[in-house]
Amino acid sequence: MGEAELRRSHIVEIVRRQGFAAIDQLAATFNVTPQTIRRDINSLARAGRLRRFHGGAGLPSSVENIAYATRRILNLEAKKRIARLVARHIPDNASLIINIGTTTEEVAKALMDHSGLSVITNNLNVANMMAEKPDFQVIVAGGVVRRRDRGIVGEATIDFVDQFRVDFAVIGISGIDMDGTLLDFDYREVRVAQAIIRNARTVFLAADQSKFGRNAMARLGHLSDVDALFTDAPPPEPLRLVLEAAETALHVAAD
């Protein structure tokens, strides 16, 4: 096996272990240029062994998400930067809904210095965290608890969310297609997120750059359904054009 073939096999192993690998990370790991890694990823994508995403490579499946334990640490520093930026756009004494996702959990952490928040969530990790703050009111949605990530979904969750009208919704997403379509893996989670969007005055989408161009099976909505996208890098040109046409604000968290 030649050097390139061996490196590509190792790249596949890394992606399978992590769920996603950034080009810069792989270039540093193998001590090669980012251009070399891009060629490797393109070759592996043509062979169906990986899927090429903006900034890196992920698993080819569109029907199953990366494991929660992996997602918690994947692009963690970027998620923290995004979360701090989102938190700066939410005032004290606001009402908000926070949904399922590792990025939205980081937003919840970033909001712990706020005061007087009223928080509705279908994420038990968010509820446990924010309930520690004495001046926060935390309301937990009813429904079926997913063991893998402590998210709450189902018809009862939708009915619960429909009782409220909040100042802000903070949502995450699994993928953003280049036409602006918002994608996720669990249709039950999608239906809850749709209810959250329609019951918020302002909708913030928090998504790191690995979500650009990433595929998933269930359609949640479109970038035009959200008021602002918070991310960690400028989106590719097709998405920038979609954002402009939709008049959706773009906020990029600096390094």
ZIDA-V668887 format. One record per residue. N is the residue number from 1. SS is DSSP state (@ for helix, = for strand, . for the rest). D_FIRST is the distance of its C-alpha to the first C-alpha in Angstrom with 2 decimals. Layout:
BEGIN
n: <N/N>
ss: <SS/SS>
d_first: <D_FIRST/D_FIRST>
END
This chain:
BEGIN
n: <1/2/3/4/5/6/7/8/9/10/11/12/13/14/15/16/17/18/19/20/21/22/23/24/25/26/27/28/29/30/31/32/33/34/35/36/37/38/39/40/41/42/43/44/45/46/47/48/49/50/51/52/53/54/55/56/57/58/59/60/61/62/63/64/65/66/67/68/69/70/71/72/73/74/75/76/77/78/79/80/81/82/83/84/85/86/87/88/89/90/91/92/93/94/95/96/97/98/99/100/101/102/103/104/105/106/107/108/109/110/111/112/113/114/115/116/117/118/119/120/121/122/123/124/125/126/127/128/129/130/131/132/133/134/135/136/137/138/139/140/141/142/143/144/145/146/147/148/149/150/151/152/153/154/155/156/157/158/159/160/161/162/163/164/165/166/167/168/169/170/171/172/173/174/175/176/177/178/179/180/181/182/183/184/185/186/187/188/189/190/191/192/193/194/195/196/197/198/199/200/201/202/203/204/205/206/207/208/209/210/211/212/213/214/215/216/217/218/219/220/221/222/223/224/225/226/227/228/229/230/231/232/233/234/235/236/237/238/239/240/241/242/243/244/245/246/247/248/249/250/251/252/253/254/255>
ss: <././@/@/@/@/@/@/@/@/@/@/@/@/@/@/@/@/./=/=/=/@/@/@/@/@/@/@/@/./././@/@/@/@/@/@/@/@/@/@/@/@/@/././././=/=/=/././=/=/=/./././././././././@/@/@/@/@/@/././@/@/@/@/@/@/@/@/@/@/@/@/@/././././././=/=/=/=/./././@/@/@/@/@/@/@/@/@/@/@/@/././././=/=/=/=/./=/@/@/@/@/@/@/@/././././././=/=/=/=/./././=/=/./././././=/=/=/./@/@/@/@/@/@/@/././././=/=/=/=/=/=/./././=/=/././././=/=/=/=/././@/@/@/@/@/@/@/@/@/@/@/@/./=/=/=/=/=/=/=/././@/@/@/=/./././././=/=/=/=/=/@/@/@/././=/=/=/=/./././././@/@/@/@/@/@/@/@/@/@/././=/=/=/=/././.>
d_first: <0.00/3.80/6.75/8.23/6.05/6.17/9.74/10.60/9.98/12.16/14.57/15.14/15.91/18.31/20.04/20.53/22.03/24.20/24.88/24.53/22.81/24.36/22.69/24.39/23.26/19.55/20.03/21.74/19.26/16.31/18.80/18.14/20.76/21.90/21.29/17.53/17.66/19.90/17.52/14.78/17.57/18.86/15.65/15.44/19.19/19.13/16.85/19.41/17.27/19.39/22.70/23.36/26.50/28.53/27.08/23.97/22.22/23.44/23.22/23.86/26.90/30.36/32.31/31.40/31.59/29.58/31.13/34.21/33.13/30.06/32.22/34.72/32.42/30.37/31.62/34.53/35.86/35.97/37.82/40.29/41.03/41.60/43.81/45.97/46.49/47.52/49.88/51.63/52.57/54.21/57.71/59.44/61.48/59.30/58.42/54.83/52.40/48.89/46.44/43.28/40.19/38.59/39.65/43.20/43.26/42.59/45.46/47.66/46.93/47.75/51.05/52.32/54.31/56.22/59.57/61.31/58.40/58.80/55.39/54.59/51.16/49.24/46.80/47.92/45.76/47.70/50.98/50.53/49.72/52.47/55.13/55.25/57.04/60.81/61.68/58.99/59.86/56.85/57.08/54.47/53.95/54.44/52.01/49.08/46.94/43.18/41.97/38.54/39.98/43.78/44.36/47.47/47.50/49.66/52.94/54.93/52.80/53.50/57.22/57.28/55.69/58.11/61.01/60.15/60.13/58.41/58.08/54.28/51.27/47.97/45.12/41.35/38.98/35.47/34.80/36.63/35.95/36.35/39.75/40.95/40.73/40.39/38.10/37.73/36.42/39.63/42.53/44.98/43.91/44.15/47.74/48.74/47.24/49.19/52.34/51.66/51.34/54.61/56.48/55.67/57.48/54.42/50.78/48.02/44.36/42.01/38.34/35.56/33.40/30.55/33.05/33.30/31.84/30.72/31.43/33.61/35.83/39.36/41.40/43.51/45.17/44.77/44.76/48.34/49.27/48.63/50.66/47.96/44.19/43.13/39.56/37.62/36.52/38.04/37.01/35.42/38.07/38.54/39.37/41.63/43.57/43.93/45.21/47.69/48.97/49.39/51.05/48.78/48.72/45.46/45.18/42.12/41.85/41.26/38.90>
END
